[in-house]
Amino acid sequence: MKKNSVTLNISHHTMSNNQWDILSSLYKTCRGWIGYSSDSIPYWFSMDENVKHINASAEMHGLVFDGLMEDDEWEKWLKEFISDSSDKLGFKVVDMED
């Protein structure tokens, strides 16, 4: 397993409150969802950052996902999230590095 990180073009500057509600609902449908930490960070698979996990944080420059998992599983999970979020949010969600 290795650490992975991606920043998506989902930010406070471009999304409405309704879109944030949709995103919160979408989190719960993603494979591995386990809930929010005590400091409101969404997690998938585990909240222990020393084992397989994904978490997200809304930063000024975009929505950042960090995780620890095999590359192929990371890519599959991320591809599903980007596809689902693009459909539900009404705009094309992309990796900010692309």
C-alpha positions as CSV (number, residue, x, y, z in Angstrom):
1,M,0.0,0.0,0.0
2,K,1.1,3.5,-0.6
3,K,-0.1,7.0,0.3
4,N,-2.2,8.7,-2.4
5,S,-3.6,12.2,-2.7
6,V,-5.7,14.1,-5.2
7,T,-7.3,17.5,-5.3
8,L,-10.6,17.8,-7.2
9,N,-12.2,21.0,-8.6
10,I,-14.8,21.1,-5.9
11,S,-14.5,24.2,-3.8
12,H,-16.4,26.6,-1.6
13,H,-16.1,29.3,-4.3
14,T,-18.0,27.4,-7.0
15,M,-20.6,25.3,-5.2
16,S,-23.9,26.2,-3.7
17,N,-25.1,25.0,-0.3
18,N,-27.4,22.5,-2.1
19,Q,-24.5,21.1,-4.0
20,W,-22.6,20.6,-0.7
21,D,-25.7,18.7,0.7
22,I,-25.6,16.5,-2.5
23,L,-21.9,15.9,-2.0
24,S,-22.5,14.9,1.7
25,S,-25.2,12.4,0.6
26,L,-22.9,11.1,-2.2
27,Y,-20.1,10.3,0.4
28,K,-22.4,7.9,2.1
29,T,-23.0,5.9,-1.1
30,C,-19.3,5.4,-1.9
31,R,-17.7,2.0,-1.4
32,G,-16.1,1.8,2.1
33,W,-18.0,4.6,3.7
34,I,-17.7,4.5,7.6
35,G,-18.7,8.0,8.6
36,Y,-17.4,11.3,9.9
37,S,-14.7,11.6,12.5
38,S,-15.3,13.6,15.7
39,D,-13.8,16.7,13.8
40,S,-16.3,16.2,10.9
41,I,-13.8,14.6,8.4
42,P,-15.4,12.0,6.1
43,Y,-13.7,8.6,6.1
44,W,-13.9,5.4,4.1
45,F,-12.6,2.0,5.1
46,S,-10.9,3.1,8.4
47,M,-10.3,6.1,10.5
48,D,-6.9,4.7,11.4
49,E,-4.5,6.4,9.0
50,N,-1.9,3.6,9.4
51,V,-4.2,1.1,7.5
52,K,-6.2,1.2,4.3
53,H,-8.3,4.4,4.4
54,I,-9.5,7.4,2.5
55,N,-10.4,10.8,4.0
56,A,-11.5,14.1,2.4
57,S,-11.1,17.7,3.3
58,A,-12.5,20.9,1.7
59,E,-9.6,23.2,1.2
60,M,-9.6,26.7,-0.4
61,H,-8.1,25.3,-3.6
62,G,-10.4,22.2,-3.9
63,L,-11.6,19.0,-2.3
64,V,-8.6,16.9,-1.2
65,F,-8.7,13.2,-0.9
66,D,-5.9,11.4,0.9
67,G,-5.6,7.7,1.3
68,L,-3.5,4.7,1.9
69,M,-4.2,1.8,-0.4
70,E,-3.1,-0.1,-3.4
71,D,-2.8,2.0,-6.5
72,D,-5.3,0.0,-8.6
73,E,-7.9,0.2,-5.9
74,W,-7.3,3.9,-5.3
75,E,-7.7,4.6,-9.1
76,K,-10.9,2.5,-9.3
77,W,-12.5,4.2,-6.2
78,L,-11.5,7.7,-7.4
79,K,-12.8,7.0,-10.9
80,E,-16.2,6.0,-9.4
81,F,-16.3,9.0,-7.2
82,I,-15.5,11.4,-10.0
83,S,-18.1,9.9,-12.3
84,D,-20.8,9.9,-9.6
85,S,-20.1,13.4,-8.4
86,S,-20.0,14.8,-11.9
87,D,-23.5,13.3,-12.5
88,K,-25.0,14.5,-9.3
89,L,-23.3,17.9,-8.9
90,G,-24.1,19.0,-12.5
91,F,-20.5,19.8,-13.6
92,K,-17.5,17.9,-14.7
93,V,-15.4,17.0,-11.7
94,V,-11.7,16.7,-12.5
95,D,-8.3,16.2,-10.9
96,M,-6.9,19.7,-10.6
97,E,-3.5,18.4,-11.8
98,D,-4.9,17.2,-15.1
